[in-house]
Structures are given as C-alpha cells and as structure tokens.
Amino acid sequence: MQRRLRRLPARVTVLFVLALALFSGVGYRGVWRELVHSGDAGGDPPSSSGLAQVRRRVGLQPLAALFARVRGTRAAADSPGSFRFGLRLVSWDATMLDAPDSDANAAAFIRSRNRKGAGAFPKVRLMTLIEVGTHAVIDAVFRAGSEQVQARQLVGSLGPGMLLLGDRNFPSFRLWNEAAATGAHLLWRAKTGMLLPRVGTFTDRSWLAVLPRPGTGRRRGTWVRVIEYTVTVTATCSTTGTVTVRTELFRLLTTITNPRLASAADLAGCYRERWESETCYKSVKTHQRGPRAVLRSTDPDGVRQEIYAYLITYQAIRHLITQAATAEGIDPDHAARHSPGLRHVRAWPLVILAEMNDVEHPSRRLVEQRLRNRAMEALETISKGDSGVREVGLVEYVEQFFDVIDDDAPWHWREWTCFTSHEVKALAEVQRLLRAACVATPDVHTEDEFIGSGWPTRIQPSARQALEAMRARGRFREDVEEDRPSLPA
C-alpha cells in the first residue's frame, strides 16, 4: 500500500514504466508526454532524472505482481486453432535480450564469448511458456541458468488438458518426468543421436521406446512414443537464382502412446506449431522493442523491471487481439499481426491513466485524431524512399502504415471523419502500392533486397502526394476534440 502521496504517485509511476515498453525508442520526458498527451498535465512535466528516481523507488515487486495477475491462457474451449486432440496447445522456448554494458549487468547476466572475445552486451535469457493459439504468455522466467533450469521453474504452470511442445534442447529423463507429472501431455523433438531402442511398432510406423533413467544401464526408464519423419526444404536465392535442397530428419517424443488419439502424421503436423514461440519473440524484440535495440537499464533490478513491463504490455496487446478475433469467430493467430495492436495501444495510453483516475475515456473522435497523426508519421517515412527503409527497417517501413491504414482491419479507416475524401483517395493509393510490393517480394527479407527491388522508389511519389495533402490541413491535437486540425504539420 502506498503510505505517502508524492508528487508522482506510485500507481502513475507503474504506468510510466509500462509506457517505456510501448515507446522503446523515446526518452523519459518524451514517453511522459505520450502517456498524458499534454505538456501541461499536472503542471510542468517531471525531469528525466526525477522520472529515473521514482522508477527506482517503485522497484520490481509491483511489476512482478501485475504480471502475475495478467499472465495466463486466453483461449476459450471453442477458440479456433488453440486445441488439438482435445488438448490446449502450449509451447516453451528461450531467447536472449541485450542489456546495457555496465559492471552491475555484466556481473548479474550472461556475457557471450567466441574465439574473437566477449560480446558487446551482457545478455538476459528470457524463457516463456505461451498458449499457441493466442500467443498469450502463461508464465515466464528470466533468472540465471540454462534452458533446462529455467524450464523446471516453469513446470508449475503446466497442468492437465495441455499439450506442451518443445524443441530438442529439452528432452532429459528428469525434466520429461517432472513435466509429465503435472498431467500435461508432451510432444518434444529429440536429437536423432539419442538411443531409444524400439520395443514395439504401431500401425502408423511410430514405435514404443524407453527413455532411460540415468545410472540404471538403460534397464529402467519411462515409456515414450517415437515418431520419425523427414522434412525437405527447397530454397531459391533471390539474387543468383541458385536452388538449394536440404533434407532433415526429425524425431519426436510424446506421452500420447495411443495412436488412436493422435496419429504419427497428425503429431508431426502439430509439432510445427512450436514455431509460434519464435513468432512471439519477434513481436516483442522486433515490433515492440525495436530490431537490434538494447534495454534501457544499467542496473539488474531495472532490467528485470523493464522485462516485466514488456511482458505485461505484450500480454495486454494479445488480450485485445484475442477479444477482437473471438468476436469475429476467427483464429486469434490469424486475426492480426502484433504490430497493429501495438500501434493502437500506443494511441490509447490515456485510457489506462483515465481508468486509474476515474475520469472520462477518450472519445472515438479523439482516437481517430491520434491515428490520423500516426498515419502522417508513417507517410513521412515512406516518402523518404530508400532512406526511409534504412531508417526504420524493412518490417517497420511496411507495418507502421498498415497499423492504421488497412482495408482488412475491422476499424474501417475510410469512414473516419478526421479524413477528407481527397486524403482517403491518396492513402488508398499508397496502400495499394504497398500491398503490391508485399505480393511481389515474398522472398525478400533484408533492407538491401527490398531497396534493390525498386519498390521504395516506386511508392515514394504517391506517399509524398498523400503527405502533402494531409500537411495542407495540419495535425490534430491529441488531448481535445477538434473539427479541423489546429497544429502545423
């Protein structure tokens, strides 16, 4: 409980820390302005040093407690894409986050090394357990230790009715039995060199084997079902046209020993859903934090506080996406990219502050004004052509526009009263060209490849025309409703 009300209350400080995770590339005072959407809210804005001090004062526990409240599954029993074989699909995996290079962080976290020496930044290993269908975070750990150690810390969040997917770093006798003891079923990839003698063969060519207990000479262990199959990947280089073919053997272990419940083919098809863990990390590390970005904090507690903030805001965005998908009866995994949800949450931070202070929520008109301003910011990037791609990266170059202007989205941007008919026509042309660029470059993955395709230069004139049309009217304020823009472009 907060015992003394200071100039910046603890509850507002928590909101500020969450906003830091939404506006990762913005300084402290800039984030504060985004949070309150006004330079005069509550008098002069706090100084950067003052904001840093109250952030340290609020500490780690409020964020940890908030994450404990918001984490968990989101899919209902009838949610499309969330269940297979009557089991809720979940997955776990780990990733690395770069922390600032300070003595405190170097002592607390991992310093990667290779033959050339130590890495530039200390790294924090984050491991999450996610719900595959909604990408919601069920639980997460980011303490010191290997993936196996972190996985054992997540076992308590497993339970009956789940099917846990895991890659080949996880199978061990101890971890397998600890996870299976929760009542959850397991489907993990194993290394092909793992010795698993065939005890019996099922009709679908999977077989029964024993996962041996260490120290028993392979005479004791746990029954597992083994599925083996090959995957062939054919890739064509976009620049040279060279075709490469690679075939890889996959071996899966599962606790589902009855082929009538799940055939080998169905389990092999299900395992690919494990990659949704990678998609979740892309949402946090690329869309939300920013590609190749480093966390802010130079002390370990600040780093941990920051990671909690990323997890909380990520979970809030997934909750909004799942709600919207459920209302439309579609698979939350296919309903929307993470980035549009992020962009809309960035446009709505005052809603959270309003709920905390019992004041009126922003109106639809006010939100549309803010989103029109975001569309102008996207056009400013696209109108720079090749330099715009290099400035923000390939993903953000495309996504920041579609976050607002997208005919496939449910918010019907063409009907917003903040746009004129001329602006709608100009924006629609930019949207058409961006869609055509995406269709024409399916195998392009880098900024240089996209620039080499010529599409940024081709889109640039239309983006400039749209931006000029919107600049002619100016920008809307973001704190009060206006009939017409009152701010200069």
Secondary structure as GFF3:
##gff-version 3
##sequence-region A 1 489
A	DSSP	alpha_helix	10	22	.	.	.	ID=ss1
A	DSSP	alpha_helix	28	36	.	.	.	ID=ss2
A	DSSP	alpha_helix	48	58	.	.	.	ID=ss3
A	DSSP	alpha_helix	61	70	.	.	.	ID=ss4
A	DSSP	beta_strand	83	84	.	.	.	ID=ss5
A	DSSP	beta_strand	87	98	.	.	.	ID=ss6
A	DSSP	alpha_helix	103	108	.	.	.	ID=ss7
A	DSSP	beta_strand	110	114	.	.	.	ID=ss8
A	DSSP	beta_strand	117	131	.	.	.	ID=ss9
A	DSSP	beta_strand	137	141	.	.	.	ID=ss10
A	DSSP	alpha_helix	147	154	.	.	.	ID=ss11
A	DSSP	three_ten_helix	155	157	.	.	.	ID=ss12
A	DSSP	beta_strand	162	166	.	.	.	ID=ss13
A	DSSP	alpha_helix	173	180	.	.	.	ID=ss14
A	DSSP	beta_strand	185	190	.	.	.	ID=ss15
A	DSSP	beta_strand	200	201	.	.	.	ID=ss16
A	DSSP	beta_strand	207	212	.	.	.	ID=ss17
A	DSSP	beta_strand	221	236	.	.	.	ID=ss18
A	DSSP	beta_strand	243	254	.	.	.	ID=ss19
A	DSSP	alpha_helix	264	271	.	.	.	ID=ss20
A	DSSP	three_ten_helix	272	275	.	.	.	ID=ss21
A	DSSP	alpha_helix	276	282	.	.	.	ID=ss22
A	DSSP	pi_helix	283	288	.	.	.	ID=ss23
A	DSSP	alpha_helix	300	328	.	.	.	ID=ss24
A	DSSP	alpha_helix	332	335	.	.	.	ID=ss25
A	DSSP	alpha_helix	338	346	.	.	.	ID=ss26
A	DSSP	alpha_helix	349	357	.	.	.	ID=ss27
A	DSSP	alpha_helix	364	382	.	.	.	ID=ss28
A	DSSP	alpha_helix	386	392	.	.	.	ID=ss29
A	DSSP	alpha_helix	394	402	.	.	.	ID=ss30
A	DSSP	three_ten_helix	413	415	.	.	.	ID=ss31
A	DSSP	alpha_helix	421	440	.	.	.	ID=ss32
A	DSSP	alpha_helix	447	452	.	.	.	ID=ss33
A	DSSP	alpha_helix	455	473	.	.	.	ID=ss34
###
